[in-house]
Amino acid sequence: MPLTDTAIRKAKPEAKQRKLYDERGLFLLISPKGGKWWRFKYQFDGKEKLLSLGTYPDTSLKDARERRDQARKQVAAGIDPGEHRKARKTATIAKQANSFEVVAREWYAKHSPNWSPNHGNRIIRRLERDIFPWIGGKPIADIDAPRLLEVIRRIEQRGALETAHRALGNCGQVFRYAIATGRAERDPSGDLRGALPPVKEEHFASVTEPNKVAEVLRALDGYEGTLTVRCALRLAPLVFVRPGELRHAKWADIGLEVAEWRYTVTKTDTQHIVPLSRQAVEILKELQPLTGRGEYVFPGARSTARPMSDNAILAAMRRMGIGKEEMSGHGFRAMARTILDEVLGFRPDYIEHQLAHAVRDPNGRANNRTAHLPERREMMQEWADYLDKLKAGAEIIPIFQSA
């Protein structure tokens, strides 16, 4: 006789395990402790097998019969229901093991040793903040272009368009790594080309006309704030490194006796040498008694264990009336590049080397950090002398104009 819900509810456990049979191989297994499990008995390849269909009452009699009927259809189609279930479970586990976050962290671990620490930290923070919370747990092979665009749009909508472009690029790298390692078949980020508006290129403010440069230099020399910030302001145009590199300058990297500053360029993770002019050495010797016992040449105002704030130099310039449309921390680089080339007439490759840009030889190889070092020493000293003349009000040579 077929089972009924009433008969199942009234069924009591006994000293030994017992079975209540329904129709076409379905039965309820009742344990001595009162547990009730649905089982389906079937034949496959001449062997008797059992398939678990859930527990009662979570799985009702009606649900159990529907699951039994689905299993019977599989048997009729030549599919073993038990093996089919195992295969699906294995596939599910494999998908979970190949989630976007798992693959992304594997990709990061493989490539990050070749990046500068700052670059690597920015990438992983970007993924952790903007990508992982939304698709990190999803199987990477199941993520399509619309789902990825939905995540990237979240970044764009908060006004961080450049971050959105960078995040999309990082996702593309992760997808391509997944394809190479057999975890995905295609990269959906390629379908989103043109989906984001382009980032408007913004150039750092800079003064390049010599007469205006003279005004800026005299204003910097007149700064009346702390000695640390005053020295940083005076040194910045002499060495024209990136603002972050100046702030993170360490005494251990500076050789005052040989007039050199050697450090690793954070942007490219390459070694770089800055020949120090006589004027630059004088500034550093003035500051050394104050900060020379610490790690940083320009320590923070609140803690000497940390470098100067990234806003310290800009804030000082603003207090002196140098507006953001006139000069920025990066602006000293543009100023030096223009005047060294168009006024002082130095070779462009010397200038590019000193700016720590990649300069390649005719065979396409990047030149090392010592390339043209004697010529660069001469250039840096002439540059410092030229700036002194500007501040003193010497005759100014105008920038060459095209015909």
C-alpha positions, 0 to 999 in steps of 0.5 A: 500500500502507498504511504500516507502523511498520517502513517508517516507521522504515526510511525514510531521508532523501534529497537531496530531500524525499520522501513516503510515502503511506498511505491516504485522503489521509494521507502522511508528508513526509521532509525531507533532514535526516531530519524526518518530518511527517504531512500530510493532503491533501483537497479543499474547495470544489474546491481541494486543501489540506494539513493538518498532523497532527504529527511522527513519532514523537511522533505515531504512525501510529495517531494520524495515522490517527485525526486524518485520520479526524476531518478527513475527517468535518469535510470530509463535514460541510462544515467546512474542517479547516484553517480550523476549526483556525485559528479554534480557535487564534484563540479560544484566543489570545483567551481567554489574552489575556482571562485573569482577571488581564489583565482585573483589571489593566486594571480596576485601571489604569482605576479606581485613579487615582480611589482613594487610594493606600492603598486601591488598594494594598490591592486589588491586593495582595489580588488578587495574594496571594489570587486571581491564583495560583489563577485569574489565568491562566484565561479570565475567561469560563470561571470559574464560581461553584464555581471562584470559591468554591473560591478564596475559601474558601482565604481564609476557611479561614485565618481572614481572613473579612473579607478573603474578603468584600472579595476576593469583592467585588473579583472581582465588580467585575472580572467586571462590567467584563469584561461591560461590555467584552465579555469575559464574559457573566455575573458568577458572584460574584452566585451566591455571595451568602450562601456566606460567613458574615457578618463580626461587627461589632466596635466600637473600644473607647472611654471616653465617660463623662466621669469615666472620660475624666478618668482616661484623660487623666490617665494619658496626661499621666503617660506617661514615655516618649519625647517623640514618643510622649508628644506623640502621646498628648496630641494624639490626644484633642484632634484625634480623627483616625484613628490612621493620619492622626495617625501620618502627619501631616507638618510641611508640612501644619501651619500653627502660625501659623494653627492649622490642619492640612490634609491628605488623608483616606486613607479617602475621598481628600478634603481635610480641615481640623483647626482646632488648639486653643491646647492642640494648638498648644502640644504641636506647638511643644514637639515641633517642635525635635525632629522639625521638620526631618524630614518627619513630625511623629511619626517612627519610633523607628528611622528618621525617614524613616518615620512612627511604628509603628501600634502605638506609641500602643496599646502606650504605653496598655497599658503605662500600664494602659489596657486594650484593652477601655477605649480604642483609637486609634479610641476617641478619635473615639467619645469626642469624637462622644458628648461633643460631642453629648450633653454640650457640645451641638454640632450633629451636622453640625459633629461629622460634618464634623470627623470627616471623614465625608461630610455632604450638603446637602439636594440630596445634595451633599457639603459641602466641607472649609471648611463651618462652619469658624468654628463648628468652630474654636470647637467644637475650642477648647471641646472642648480646654478641656473636656478640661482641666477634666476632667483638673483634676477640675472638676465633671463634667456627666453624659451625658444619659440617655433617659427 
